Amino acid sequence: MTFFSDLFAELEPSGRYDLLEKAEELSFKAGDSIIQEGDENRIMYVVQEGGVRVERSASDGAGDPVVLARLYLGAVFGEMSFLTHETASATVIAEEEVQLLAVHHESIKEMIKADADFAARFYQSLAVTLAERLRETSSAV
């Protein structure tokens, strides 16, 4: 899975393998809600196949939700609440049949306890991913 290697490029190959081994494969049908805005979420998802829509409630609480992004192969979502332990800031809906890798926070905690160097590399990989997303968002404004 090249996209997984790219996403976690900072990890040693053995760390990527271990992370992949702990990840859960999930499938959703078009229209299924994967994450609901305001709900607790301790899972980070990676799109393997298909696409998802990220949306937020309108700021006035009325009207249609605002679409923030559409994500496809290799994209990560759920990482904000995964990192901050806050509720989900957006709803994520499958736009078509989608295959995901789900990385549970508890699995990462176990890996960090077993290998302290893994923590630095894992969080650096996430920081790079978030910085790239921020750059893309800033250039779109």
Solvent accessible surface area in square Angstrom, and as a share of the most:
residue,aa,sasa,rsa
1,M,110,0.49
2,T,102,0.59
3,F,35,0.15
4,F,4,0.02
5,S,45,0.29
6,D,97,0.50
7,L,21,0.10
8,F,0,0.00
9,A,67,0.52
10,E,69,0.31
11,L,5,0.02
12,E,89,0.40
13,P,91,0.57
14,S,74,0.48
15,G,8,0.08
16,R,49,0.18
17,Y,134,0.51
18,D,64,0.33
19,L,0,0.00
20,L,56,0.28
21,E,113,0.51
22,K,82,0.35
23,A,15,0.12
24,E,76,0.34
25,E,122,0.55
26,L,46,0.23
27,S,72,0.46
28,F,42,0.17
29,K,148,0.63
30,A,66,0.51
31,G,57,0.55
32,D,55,0.29
33,S,60,0.38
34,I,21,0.11
35,I,12,0.06
36,Q,87,0.39
37,E,50,0.22
38,G,45,0.43
39,D,73,0.38
40,E,133,0.60
41,N,13,0.07
42,R,73,0.27
43,I,36,0.18
44,M,0,0.00
45,Y,12,0.05
46,V,0,0.00
47,V,0,0.00
48,Q,34,0.15
49,E,110,0.50
50,G,19,0.19
51,G,0,0.00
52,V,0,0.00
53,R,54,0.20
54,V,20,0.11
55,E,20,0.09
56,R,111,0.41
57,S,67,0.43
58,A,20,0.16
59,S,125,0.81
60,D,113,0.58
61,G,68,0.66
62,A,62,0.48
63,G,71,0.69
64,D,123,0.64
65,P,67,0.42
66,V,81,0.47
67,V,64,0.37
68,L,96,0.48
69,A,38,0.29
70,R,123,0.45
71,L,25,0.13
72,Y,108,0.41
73,L,114,0.57
74,G,16,0.16
75,A,23,0.18
76,V,2,0.01
77,F,6,0.03
78,G,15,0.15
79,E,2,0.01
80,M,108,0.48
81,S,7,0.04
82,F,0,0.00
83,L,55,0.27
84,T,77,0.45
85,H,91,0.41
86,E,117,0.53
87,T,72,0.42
88,A,8,0.06
89,S,45,0.29
90,A,12,0.09
91,T,11,0.06
92,V,6,0.03
93,I,24,0.12
94,A,1,0.01
95,E,55,0.25
96,E,79,0.35
97,E,116,0.52
98,V,0,0.00
99,Q,48,0.21
100,L,0,0.00
101,L,3,0.01
102,A,0,0.00
103,V,0,0.00
104,H,61,0.27
105,H,21,0.09
106,E,106,0.48
107,S,18,0.12
108,I,0,0.00
109,K,82,0.35
110,E,97,0.44
111,M,15,0.07
112,I,46,0.24
113,K,167,0.71
114,A,92,0.71
115,D,61,0.32
116,A,81,0.63
117,D,89,0.46
118,F,5,0.02
119,A,21,0.16
120,A,70,0.54
121,R,55,0.20
122,F,0,0.00
123,Y,82,0.31
124,Q,94,0.42
125,S,3,0.02
126,L,2,0.01
127,A,56,0.44
128,V,66,0.38
129,T,22,0.13
130,L,55,0.27
131,A,49,0.38
132,E,86,0.39
133,R,74,0.27
134,L,122,0.61
135,R,161,0.59
136,E,120,0.54
137,T,75,0.43
138,S,66,0.43
139,S,91,0.59
140,A,89,0.69
141,V,158,0.91
